[in-house]
Amino acid sequence: MNKETSTLRSLANIIVRAVDSMERAYADAALPLPSLDKPFNPEDPAEALAQDSHVATAAKNLVAACAQISATVWNPRRFVTNQGKGVRSCSPIDKPPTDMKSKYNMSSCLRAVSDFNVVDVLREAGENGASVNDIGAAVGVDPRMIERILRLLATHHIFREVSPGVFANNRMSSTLEKAKPSRELFQSRETRFVGSSGIAAFVENDGEVGGKCALYLAESLRTPGLVPFNLAYDTKETLFEWMEGPERSYHVNRFASAMQGTAAMEPGDLIFRGFDWSALPRESVIVDVGGGIGHESLTIAKKYPHLRVVNQDFASPIEFSKAHWKKCFPEHVEKGMVEFLGESTFDHLHDFFTPQSVKNAAVFLLRHIIHDWPDDRAVVILQNLRKAAGEETQLVVIDKLVPFASTGTLADSKMSAIRGAEQQVAEAPLLPNWGAAVADVYLYDLTMHLMVGGIERTVQGFYELFAKAGWKLVEIHQSPGTQMSHIVGVPA
């Protein structure tokens, strides 16, 4: 048996063991595996079980092995060119929209069906679906184009073609629902994401802004000082400055909802799978730096209402945040346990590039913030927080950690001593980083560069960044089933 045949057999064995593990977990819980053909229901106990660490690990192995087999046996020329056209040989089953985001055909089709509220029209049509003529009439689009778009997506298991030219939602497409009657969505474009999970907002924002920026990656490499966003939108402003223009309130609100959507892609209790918020004394202050609507700090406050929250961001998202908190946790607002601070001008680009106004907070929380900025700018943010920190202040950065695609350990003894820093490695012959099963972290990395010149970092990257800003990285909490980590620092 030659090496490649042996590799195929080893990968097939990994698939069998992963399937056995998943079937056993669902059988023990007396639950069925969620059906691909049925709409996604976040309240379904079977969906909750999918976030269990053992089930998530089995799914990760399954996705990685399937993708590696596809790459091994497929015609390499077709494989490469189809990747360029936006076709994947295998897609992670837990987060399809995010893993498609740098594939222009898939991304543009996902954006189109969300932009025209096709998912919500099909939700109202029910499990038998609707014909492309009826869909086209409801959304005001040529039914022939609707058919072509939906068939491409259905071929990749997003939507279901019930019969020729008749489509219905499935587990994948239904994640794009906006939770409103379709007539309301067409009446008010400005508010159509309010009350939604944020997944549709994420897909649309990424498909529009990220898609345009991706076209200029090569050109930007020849243009030092500019990122693809600058070339795509012919501006010297950053994305954040550009969005604050008076005519772009829609983009700001969509972006805020999209950030909520990033949380919806992760386990609901992720914020509690790391840093111990319960250990903070009563009346401790958590500063949610660049918190958007304050989704994460609101989740913390609901579980630990004895904690105070300060939500900081631009003026527009802060107004959105006030409404969100009043709707979701009015008691905290009424008791004065949450404060909203917004920067109304761009004199200093953003609030966190100026001295931090809240001193001696218990925790400075930065979720999906540091990855927005290159090292020199990220250091400024962290230095401002360090200057405002007390001796007991802790820094909690929630971001993705980029794993290596090779074996090996952290060579620096200082980093290897950090609790939780060691990278987990997949069993051979899988790629050490689980390959396609974690592809979204690398896609995020490139997307951050495309839009804002940011970067997703390795453990070493965070270690060096913290040290430059006066913080000491002391602990990392990595959670199975997600690339998000709690990266904890204390004053150096």
Secondary structure, 3 states (H helix, E strand, C coil): CCHHHHHHHHHHHHHHHHHHHHHHHHHHCCCCCCCCCCCCCCCCHHHHHCCCHHHHHHHHHHHHHHHHHHHHHCCHHHHHHHHHHCCCCCCCCCCHHHHCCCCHHHHHHHHHHHHCCHHHHHHHHCCCCEEHHHHHHHHCCCHHHHHHHHHHHHHCCCCEEEECCEEECCCCHHHHCCCCCHHHHHHCCCCCCCCCCCHHHHHHHHHHHHHHHHCCHHHHHCCCCCCHHHHHCCCCCCHHHHHCCCCCHHHHHHHHHHHHHHHHCCCCCHHHCCCCHHHCCCCCEEEEECCCCCHHHHHHHHHCCCCEEEEEEEHHHHHHHHHHHHHHCHHHHHCCCEEEEEECCCCCCCHHHCCCCCCCCCEEEEECCHHHCCHHHHHHHHHHHHHHCCCCCEEEEEEEECCCCCCCCCCCHHHHCCECCCCCCCCCCCCCCCHHHHHHHHHHHHHHHHHHCCCCECHHHHHHHHHHCCEEEEEEEECCCCCEEEEEEEEC
